Amino acid sequence: MKFLIVGLGNIGQEYCGTRHNIGFRVANALADAHDAKFEENRYGATCEFRVKNQQLLVLKPNTYMNLSGSAVRYWMQEEKIDIDHVLVICDDIALPFGTLRMRAKGSAGGHNGLKDIAAKCGGEGFARLRFGVGGDFPKGAQCDWVLGLFPQEEEDKMPERLEVTTKFIEAFCLEGCSNAMNKYNGK
């Protein structure tokens, strides 16, 4: 069975390295861990590889994040991937930097990219992996925060956090969502 792993982010050099683009960064780390290279395709950059006996299709949508549902729907239909084999990776301001939280399904929690995917892909039955980017910003400054860069202190910790995130995604594909959550949630 094939899995669709979606890293959310915004296209364009001005968004590279921002908190909101952590999904793209995780997708890149996952591909790098398996010596896979992204190719530009319809609705985004994709790469494919195997993790043991599981086939993974990793997608970085080229729509803006808040319109990611079209890309996810296209690749689900194109590859005949069921919604319970979709994992979406996004930023979360409610979690401290680097904290990981996976859910098998659920609400968008205010994340517009997740809202669009749920609206265009038949509901909220897809798994989501939230990567904490912290929320230490003044009232009304959320947009500036998520579109800001990580401070050096967090960048220094990023390689280890990306390695753990990659293992979390692999566990999701190999052992199932529940087992992966038991191993890695909150780490």
N, C-alpha and C positions, 0 to 999 in steps of 0.2 A: 504494500500500500504506500502511496506517495503522500508526503507531507508538504504543505505550502507554508513556508516561514516568511513572514512579511516584516521587514524593518521599516518603520514609519520615519519619514523625514521630509524636508523641503528641498527641492532642487535649486541649484544656484550656488555659486562660490560664496555669496554673502551669508549663507546658512551653514556652511561647512564648519564643523567643530562646535556648533551651538548645542545647548542642552536639549532643545527640541529635536535635534537630529540624532539623538543617541540610538534610535532604531537603525538608522543607516550604519552607524559605527559598529553596532553589534552584528549586523548582517555582514559587514566587511570582515570582522574578526572571525566569524563563523566560516566564511568562505576561505579566508587565509589559513585557518586551522586544518582545512582539507585540501589545500592547494588548488582551489577552484577559482576561476576568473569570471567576472561578470561580463555579460554581453548586453548591448542595448537591444531591446525587443519592444514589442507593442506594450504600451502602458508602463514601461520601466526597464530597469536593468535586472537580469536574471542570471543565476548560475545553478547548476545541478550537480549533485554528487551523492554518494552512498555513505551512510554511517552504518557499518556492519550490514544488516540485511534490510535496511530502510532507505528508500530513495527520498531525497530532500530537494525541493525546488525553492530557492531563496529569491525573494523579490524585493527590490527597492523601487517603489512606485515613482513614476516621473510626473504624476499629478501632484498638485500641492497637497499637503498632508490632509487638509480638511475635505478633500475630494478623493481620498484613497479607495473608497468603496468600488469605484468603476474598475480600477486595476485589479483589485482582489477578486471581484466577480468574474472578470474576463479570464483570469488564470485558473480560477476554480472550475469554470466551465470548459476551458480549453484542455485542461489536464484531468478533468473528471475527478476532482478532489472534493470529498465531502467536507462540510463545515466543521465536523469534529476532528478533522485532520489539518486544520488551519491554526497557526499560532502567530499572533500579531505582537510585535515588540514596540513599546512606546515609552516615552518619558512620563514621570509622575512627580509632581511637585509636593505631594503629601508624604512622600517617603524621603528619608535622609539619603544623601548622596551614596550611590552604589548599592543601596538595599534593593533586593529583588523580591518581587511578589508575582506569582502566577495564579491565575484562576481559570477553571475549565470553561466558564461562561459567566455572564453577568452584565451589569450595566456599563455604560461608557464612562461613568464617573466624571462627567464634565469634559472629557477629551473628545474634541470634535472629529478627529480622525477615526476614532472607534465608533462614534455615532454614525458617521457616513458609511462605514463598513457594515454595521448592523442594519442600516436602512436599505442598503443595496444588495446585501448577501443573504437575506432571509432571516434575520434575527441575530440574537446575541449568543448563539450557540458555539462560537469560536473561542478558543483559548487565547488568553492575553498574558503577556509577560511585561510587567511594569518595572522599569529601571528608575530608581530614585534619583532625582536631580536636586532635591532639597527645595525649600520654599522660604528662604530667608530674604524676603523682599517686602518693601512697604506696600500698604494698601493701594491698589490701582496700578501696580507696577509688574503684574504677572507677565504681560506680553514682553516687556523689556527683559525680564528674568529668563524666560524660556528661550528667547532669541539671543541671549548673552552667551559668552564663552565660559567654559569651566575655569576656575582659578587654578593656578599652577599646583597648589597642594592637592587638588582633586585629580588633575592631569597626571600627577606622579603616581597616583593609586589606580589609574585607569587600566593599565595592562593586566593587573591581577583581577580587577572587576570584570573585564571583558573575558578573561579566561574562565572564570566561574560561570559567567553568563552562557558561554559556549557549552560548557558541561551541562548546564541546566537544560538547554535546548536539546542536546543530544539525549539526555535522560527522558525528556518528554517524548521523543520519537521512539526510543528503544524500550522504555519501561512504562509508558503511559503517564498521563497528567498527574494522577493522584500520587504515584510513587515519586515522580520528579518534585512535586510540591513538598512532600514529606522530607526529601533530602535537602532541598535548596531554598525554600521560602524563608525570607527573613535574613538570608546570608548576604 
